Amino acid sequence: MFVIPKITEQEAKNIFSKKKRFYLSKLKKKSPSVERVELVSLPFYLFDVVVQEEGKGRYNKKPLTQNVVLSVDGLLGHTVFYVKDDLDFGSGTKSAVCRFELTPAEAEKVVLSEYRSFLLEHGLRTRSTLQAEKISEAMKIFYPFWVGYFTKRRRYDFIVLDAVSGEIQGIKMRKVFLKAFRLMT
């Protein structure tokens, strides 16, 4: 299943042109302009995780249960993030698509490990007990990103924009995109 982008190509170009001054201005006096923009869909696994928290307070002894949707990239397994419920799915998009490298079992291990670490840290800060009770079977999706290419000191470079939220992606996603570019060529 493909996630349908909410940011159009023109909106992505506008965001890149605004962000380049902030992102690139310290490199040169004249900021390079984005030469080409491309839509790339990366493979991700989605998991529904049921989290149980022990009740807090003197009168609230009943455990609280909530569902969390987590995702991990299907290439390196480095990126784990929380997913909003407002994603629109379609059958396909006009984008470059990268194949899955991780198996669902490997992705599940990564998600559980990362999320348990988060729950432990959160529990220490809030003095509560949180546990991941159940995890669903992995759902394969392709998530869209706009990639803007530019030249910097006679070399090519790129900047990545989430095509759903419109956020510029940081260094954590850069490794995932480098792997994806190697696999797509």
QUINORZI-V875154 format. One record per residue. N is the residue number from 1. RES is the residue in one small letter. OMEGA is omega as a letter, one per 30 degrees, with the letter a starting at -180 (999 if undefined). D_CENTER is the distance of its C-alpha to the mean C-alpha in whole Angstrom. Layout:
<<N & RES & OMEGA & D_CENTER> <N & RES & OMEGA & D_CENTER>>
//
This chain:
<<1 & m & a & 16> <2 & f & l & 14> <3 & v & a & 12> <4 & i & l & 14> <5 & p & l & 13> <6 & k & l & 15> <7 & i & l & 15> <8 & t & l & 18> <9 & e & l & 19> <10 & q & l & 22> <11 & e & l & 20> <12 & a & l & 17> <13 & k & l & 20> <14 & n & l & 21> <15 & i & l & 18> <16 & f & a & 19> <17 & s & l & 22> <18 & k & a & 22> <19 & k & a & 19> <20 & k & l & 21> <21 & r & l & 24> <22 & f & a & 22> <23 & y & a & 20> <24 & l & a & 23> <25 & s & a & 26> <26 & k & a & 27> <27 & l & a & 27> <28 & k & l & 30> <29 & k & l & 32> <30 & k & a & 31> <31 & s & l & 27> <32 & p & l & 26> <33 & s & l & 25> <34 & v & a & 22> <35 & e & a & 24> <36 & r & l & 22> <37 & v & a & 19> <38 & e & l & 17> <39 & l & a & 15> <40 & v & l & 13> <41 & s & a & 11> <42 & l & l & 9> <43 & p & l & 10> <44 & f & l & 8> <45 & y & l & 10> <46 & l & l & 11> <47 & f & l & 13> <48 & d & a & 16> <49 & v & l & 17> <50 & v & a & 20> <51 & v & l & 21> <52 & q & a & 24> <53 & e & l & 26> <54 & e & a & 29> <55 & g & l & 31> <56 & k & l & 32> <57 & g & a & 35> <58 & r & a & 39> <59 & y & a & 39> <60 & n & a & 35> <61 & k & a & 36> <62 & k & l & 34> <63 & p & l & 30> <64 & l & a & 27> <65 & t & l & 25> <66 & q & l & 21> <67 & n & l & 19> <68 & v & l & 15> <69 & v & a & 12> <70 & l & l & 10> <71 & s & l & 7> <72 & v & a & 7> <73 & d & a & 7> <74 & g & a & 11> <75 & l & a & 12> <76 & l & a & 12> <77 & g & a & 11> <78 & h & a & 10> <79 & t & l & 6> <80 & v & l & 7> <81 & f & l & 6> <82 & y & a & 8> <83 & v & l & 8> <84 & k & a & 11> <85 & d & a & 14> <86 & d & l & 15> <87 & l & l & 13> <88 & d & a & 15> <89 & f & l & 16> <90 & g & a & 18> <91 & s & l & 20> <92 & g & l & 19> <93 & t & l & 18> <94 & k & a & 20> <95 & s & l & 17> <96 & a & a & 17> <97 & v & l & 15> <98 & c & a & 15> <99 & r & l & 16> <100 & f & l & 15> <101 & e & l & 16> <102 & l & l & 16> <103 & t & l & 18> <104 & p & l & 17> <105 & a & l & 19> <106 & e & l & 17> <107 & a & l & 14> <108 & e & l & 16> <109 & k & a & 17> <110 & v & a & 14> <111 & v & a & 13> <112 & l & l & 16> <113 & s & a & 17> <114 & e & a & 14> <115 & y & l & 15> <116 & r & l & 18> <117 & s & l & 18> <118 & f & a & 17> <119 & l & l & 19> <120 & l & l & 22> <121 & e & l & 21> <122 & h & l & 21> <123 & g & l & 24> <124 & l & l & 26> <125 & r & a & 25> <126 & t & a & 26> <127 & r & l & 29> <128 & s & a & 28> <129 & t & l & 27> <130 & l & l & 24> <131 & q & l & 23> <132 & a & a & 21> <133 & e & a & 23> <134 & k & l & 22> <135 & i & a & 19> <136 & s & l & 19> <137 & e & a & 19> <138 & a & l & 16> <139 & m & a & 15> <140 & k & l & 14> <141 & i & l & 12> <142 & f & a & 11> <143 & y & a & 8> <144 & p & l & 10> <145 & f & l & 9> <146 & w & l & 13> <147 & v & l & 14> <148 & g & a & 17> <149 & y & l & 20> <150 & f & l & 23> <151 & t & l & 25> <152 & k & a & 26> <153 & r & l & 29> <154 & r & l & 30> <155 & r & l & 27> <156 & y & l & 24> <157 & d & a & 20> <158 & f & l & 17> <159 & i & a & 15> <160 & v & a & 11> <161 & l & l & 11> <162 & d & a & 8> <163 & a & l & 11> <164 & v & a & 10> <165 & s & a & 10> <166 & g & a & 12> <167 & e & l & 10> <168 & i & a & 11> <169 & q & a & 8> <170 & g & a & 10> <171 & i & a & 12> <172 & k & a & 9> <173 & m & a & 8> <174 & r & l & 11> <175 & k & l & 12> <176 & v & l & 10> <177 & f & l & 11> <178 & l & l & 15> <179 & k & l & 15> <180 & a & l & 14> <181 & f & l & 17> <182 & r & a & 19> <183 & l & a & 19> <184 & m & a & 19> <185 & t & 999 & 22>>
//
